[in-house]
Amino acid sequence: MDEIVKAALKKWPNVPHCWGWLALDARGDWSMRDERVQRAGPFPQVKGSRILHDKLREFIHRNYAADERGAWFFQNGPQRVYVELEAAPFVWRLHAQGDGAPAVTSHTGMPAQGVDAAWLDEQGRLFLATELGLGIVHTLDMGLAADAVERAQWAPQEIAFAELPRRYRYVLSPAVQHAAQA
């Protein structure tokens, strides 16, 4: 977490949390979901405005974390902005490494040390569990993933998508969960 964010938390410890305004899709793109977009429909059916500003994306990446319930958020100074997830907390990018299994890096730029499990959901999407958590493999990297499976470096097991958040303790829609508890 950035030092400026830590300082803001100390200065203003009781700023209310923000729900439904930020989303992460299955390709690692961040979207802002203002009130108009939120009224138009749930994420990911209505995504909102894609965040393209590199410095803002980097700031979000450095301050992206999960709470004790598995709800992911971006700590924006003193305000915690909860994130709507399309598929998983991470989107993995793969990079070839000779004959070895591909290197796995999160959409936030953090490298994973290894793959603990591979899962294939009913839509044919590939998820990898690492020491960082669970993520979906970016669609552009499925060729490298298929090579790793063919070389028996990864052995995906079938799983229902609905089972993944329970198994890996993450919340797809903190806004819906918050509204249900309110």
C-alpha positions as a Python dict, from the first residue, in 0.01 Angstrom:
ca = {
    (1, 'M'): (0, 0, 0),
    (2, 'D'): (128, 347, -89),
    (3, 'E'): (258, 560, 201),
    (4, 'I'): (25, 844, 103),
    (5, 'V'): (-270, 605, 137),
    (6, 'K'): (-153, 490, 482),
    (7, 'A'): (-122, 853, 591),
    (8, 'A'): (-473, 934, 466),
    (9, 'L'): (-615, 636, 657),
    (10, 'K'): (-458, 767, 979),
    (11, 'K'): (-580, 1122, 917),
    (12, 'W'): (-938, 1023, 820),
    (13, 'P'): (-1009, 679, 972),
    (14, 'N'): (-1390, 684, 942),
    (15, 'V'): (-1456, 760, 576),
    (16, 'P'): (-1751, 548, 452),
    (17, 'H'): (-1682, 265, 209),
    (18, 'C'): (-1783, 288, -155),
    (19, 'W'): (-1989, 10, -318),
    (20, 'G'): (-2051, -74, -684),
    (21, 'W'): (-1841, 201, -841),
    (22, 'L'): (-1536, -3, -952),
    (23, 'A'): (-1525, -331, -1143),
    (24, 'L'): (-1266, -576, -1276),
    (25, 'D'): (-1359, -779, -1583),
    (26, 'A'): (-1225, -1117, -1697),
    (27, 'R'): (-963, -949, -1918),
    (28, 'G'): (-810, -744, -1637),
    (29, 'D'): (-977, -416, -1736),
    (30, 'W'): (-1100, -179, -1467),
    (31, 'S'): (-1429, 7, -1514),
    (32, 'M'): (-1587, 298, -1331),
    (33, 'R'): (-1959, 243, -1269),
    (34, 'D'): (-2128, 571, -1181),
    (35, 'E'): (-2487, 588, -1055),
    (36, 'R'): (-2632, 598, -1409),
    (37, 'V'): (-2440, 283, -1507),
    (38, 'Q'): (-2536, 105, -1184),
    (39, 'R'): (-2905, 183, -1250),
    (40, 'A'): (-2869, 47, -1606),
    (41, 'G'): (-2785, -303, -1480),
    (42, 'P'): (-2551, -527, -1285),
    (43, 'F'): (-2188, -591, -1366),
    (44, 'P'): (-2073, -748, -1599),
    (45, 'Q'): (-2386, -703, -1816),
    (46, 'V'): (-2330, -327, -1790),
    (47, 'K'): (-1961, -255, -1743),
    (48, 'G'): (-1928, 123, -1728),
    (49, 'S'): (-1637, 340, -1842),
    (50, 'R'): (-1309, 159, -1891),
    (51, 'I'): (-1018, 312, -1699),
    (52, 'L'): (-743, 384, -1950),
    (53, 'H'): (-518, 624, -1756),
    (54, 'D'): (-196, 430, -1687),
    (55, 'K'): (-104, 611, -1363),
    (56, 'L'): (-454, 555, -1219),
    (57, 'R'): (-442, 185, -1312),
    (58, 'E'): (-98, 154, -1147),
    (59, 'F'): (-229, 327, -832),
    (60, 'I'): (-524, 87, -819),
    (61, 'H'): (-290, -211, -865),
    (62, 'R'): (-61, -104, -579),
    (63, 'N'): (-355, -55, -342),
    (64, 'Y'): (-565, -361, -433),
    (65, 'A'): (-635, -607, -150),
    (66, 'A'): (-902, -824, 13),
    (67, 'D'): (-1078, -788, 345),
    (68, 'E'): (-1142, -1068, 595),
    (69, 'R'): (-1463, -1171, 410),
    (70, 'G'): (-1285, -1211, 76),
    (71, 'A'): (-1428, -891, -70),
    (72, 'W'): (-1166, -720, -287),
    (73, 'F'): (-1118, -346, -274),
    (74, 'F'): (-901, -57, -385),
    (75, 'Q'): (-786, 160, -95),
    (76, 'N'): (-825, 510, -239),
    (77, 'G'): (-672, 727, 29),
    (78, 'P'): (-902, 701, 330),
    (79, 'Q'): (-1185, 545, 130),
    (80, 'R'): (-1218, 173, 62),
    (81, 'V'): (-1369, 122, -286),
    (82, 'Y'): (-1505, -232, -316),
    (83, 'V'): (-1458, -406, -651),
    (84, 'E'): (-1718, -597, -851),
    (85, 'L'): (-1546, -903, -1001),
    (86, 'E'): (-1655, -1068, -1324),
    (87, 'A'): (-1470, -1393, -1263),
    (88, 'A'): (-1193, -1386, -1001),
    (89, 'P'): (-970, -1148, -802),
    (90, 'F'): (-684, -1190, -1049),
    (91, 'V'): (-647, -1209, -1425),
    (92, 'W'): (-337, -1406, -1520),
    (93, 'R'): (-108, -1320, -1808),
    (94, 'L'): (119, -1601, -1923),
    (95, 'H'): (472, -1577, -2061),
    (96, 'A'): (664, -1859, -2234),
    (97, 'Q'): (969, -1999, -2053),
    (98, 'G'): (1131, -2243, -2295),
    (99, 'D'): (1003, -2595, -2228),
    (100, 'G'): (888, -2514, -1874),
    (101, 'A'): (541, -2417, -1766),
    (102, 'P'): (455, -2058, -1856),
    (103, 'A'): (536, -1783, -1609),
    (104, 'V'): (218, -1647, -1449),
    (105, 'T'): (178, -1277, -1372),
    (106, 'S'): (-130, -1104, -1231),
    (107, 'H'): (-306, -813, -1399),
    (108, 'T'): (-151, -602, -1118),
    (109, 'G'): (200, -703, -1228),
    (110, 'M'): (275, -943, -941),
    (111, 'P'): (446, -1268, -1044),
    (112, 'A'): (309, -1595, -910),
    (113, 'Q'): (568, -1846, -790),
    (114, 'G'): (380, -2150, -916),
    (115, 'V'): (44, -2301, -997),
    (116, 'D'): (-116, -2503, -716),
    (117, 'A'): (-430, -2607, -908),
    (118, 'A'): (-595, -2556, -1246),
    (119, 'W'): (-971, -2549, -1297),
    (120, 'L'): (-1192, -2548, -1607),
    (121, 'D'): (-1546, -2414, -1561),
    (122, 'E'): (-1860, -2499, -1757),
    (123, 'Q'): (-1790, -2211, -1999),
    (124, 'G'): (-1444, -2348, -2082),
    (125, 'R'): (-1264, -2074, -1889),
    (126, 'L'): (-933, -2169, -1726),
    (127, 'F'): (-863, -2063, -1367),
    (128, 'L'): (-530, -2105, -1188),
    (129, 'A'): (-477, -2109, -812),
    (130, 'T'): (-143, -1972, -693),
    (131, 'E'): (1, -1846, -366),
    (132, 'L'): (-145, -1504, -460),
    (133, 'G'): (-497, -1644, -495),
    (134, 'L'): (-729, -1750, -774),
    (135, 'G'): (-733, -1593, -1117),
    (136, 'I'): (-869, -1648, -1463),
    (137, 'V'): (-630, -1691, -1755),
    (138, 'H'): (-655, -1402, -2001),
    (139, 'T'): (-819, -1509, -2327),
    (140, 'L'): (-516, -1396, -2530),
    (141, 'D'): (-297, -1644, -2340),
    (142, 'M'): (-503, -1959, -2389),
    (143, 'G'): (-260, -2089, -2653),
    (144, 'L'): (23, -2096, -2398),
    (145, 'A'): (-213, -2249, -2143),
    (146, 'A'): (-317, -2521, -2388),
    (147, 'D'): (50, -2604, -2450),
    (148, 'A'): (108, -2638, -2073),
    (149, 'V'): (-190, -2873, -2047),
    (150, 'E'): (-75, -3081, -2345),
    (151, 'R'): (274, -3114, -2188),
    (152, 'A'): (104, -3224, -1860),
    (153, 'Q'): (246, -2924, -1674),
    (154, 'W'): (-107, -2832, -1567),
    (155, 'A'): (-395, -3077, -1528),
    (156, 'P'): (-719, -2879, -1508),
    (157, 'Q'): (-1009, -3034, -1323),
    (158, 'E'): (-1368, -2949, -1408),
    (159, 'I'): (-1559, -2731, -1163),
    (160, 'A'): (-1880, -2531, -1163),
    (161, 'F'): (-1801, -2159, -1173),
    (162, 'A'): (-2033, -2101, -874),
    (163, 'E'): (-1808, -2325, -663),
    (164, 'L'): (-1491, -2116, -716),
    (165, 'P'): (-1580, -1817, -493),
    (166, 'R'): (-1672, -2052, -208),
    (167, 'R'): (-1363, -2266, -248),
    (168, 'Y'): (-1123, -1972, -274),
    (169, 'R'): (-1309, -1735, -38),
    (170, 'Y'): (-1376, -1436, -259),
    (171, 'V'): (-1684, -1225, -320),
    (172, 'L'): (-1794, -1149, -676),
    (173, 'S'): (-2023, -861, -579),
    (174, 'P'): (-1944, -690, -248),
    (175, 'A'): (-2220, -436, -332),
    (176, 'V'): (-2486, -709, -346),
    (177, 'Q'): (-2351, -868, -28),
    (178, 'H'): (-2349, -530, 147),
    (179, 'A'): (-2705, -450, 36),
    (180, 'A'): (-2825, -790, 163),
    (181, 'Q'): (-2669, -723, 504),
    (182, 'A'): (-2802, -365, 530),
}
